[in-house]
Amino acid sequence: MKLASNTHVSISIVGDDEMRKLNKEHLGRDYATDVLSFNVEEQTEQGFYLGDIVVNKDQAERQAMEFDNSLEEEIAELVAHGMLHLMGMHHEGDEH
C-alpha cells in the first residue's frame, strides 16, 4: 500500500481496562492486549484517514521492562506495529 502525503491516523493511549473492553467489543477476546488497529480508509477534508491505533500503556510498561526498552521506545514499537496492521500486514491466522 502506498500512502499519500496527506494520510493520517489517530493514536490513542489507554490502560488495561479500556483495552480489554475494546478487545472484547470488537474482536470477542476478553483480555487486554498491547495494541489494536482499526481500519477506516476514508477520504476526509484533511486527507485520507487510514484508521485508529490504540496502545495499552499498562502493557507497554510491562513489555518495556521485559524487553529492556524505555516506555517511549515500547510505545513507538507498538505504534509501528499498529501501522503495519493498518497497511495490511497481519499475523498468521488473523482474520482480515
N, C-alpha and C positions, 0 to 999 in steps of 0.2 A: 504494500500500500504506500503510495506516495502522498505525503501530506503537503497541503498548500501552506504558504507562509502565514495565512490568517486562520489557521486551525487552532482551536483552543479546547482545553479540558477543564473540568472542575476537580479540585483536590480537596478532600475533607479529611480531617484527623479526628478520630473518635476513640472511645475507650472500649473495653471488653463487652460491657452490657449492650451498647448500641451496635457493635459489630455482630454480636450474637443475634440480636434482633433482626438486623438486615440480612444476615446469612440465612436465618430460618425463614424469613418472609419471602426472600427472592429465590433461594436455592433449596429450601427444605432441609437445611443442615442445622441442627440445634447445637452449635458451638461457635465460639469466637474464632475467627481466622485472622491472618495478618493483613491481607489486602483483598479488596473486592473491586471489580471493574464492571461498569455498566455502559454498554454501547448506546449512544443516542444517534449519532450520524445524521445531523440535520443542518441545513443552511439557516443561518440567523443573520440579523443585521450586522452583527460583529464579525461574521465569517462562518467557517464550517465548525460546528460544535461536535467533536468526536465522542465525548462522553464523560463519565464521572469515575474518579478513582477515590476509594475510601480506604484510609490507612488506619490500622489499630495501633495507637500509641502504646498501650499497655503491652501488647505482644511485641512491638518493636523494641521496647525497653528490655524485655526478656531475651529476645534474639540478639540484641546488641551485646549483652553480657556473654551469651553463649558463643557468639562468633568474634568476640573481641573487637567490636566496632563501637564507634560513638553512636549515640542516639540519632544524631543528624545523618550519619552515614547509613544507618539502618533504614531510616525513613526514606532517604534518597534511593536506596536499592529497592524498597517496596514500591515507591512511585514509578521507578523504571520498570519493574515487574508488571505493575498495573498497565503502564503504557504499552508494553508488548502484548498484553491481552487485548487492549483496545484496538491494536493494529492487526489482530487476527491470529496471533500465536497463542496456542493453548497447550495445556498439559495433556499427555496421552490419557485417553479415557474421559476427558471432559466433554460435556455436551456443548455443542456450538450453537 
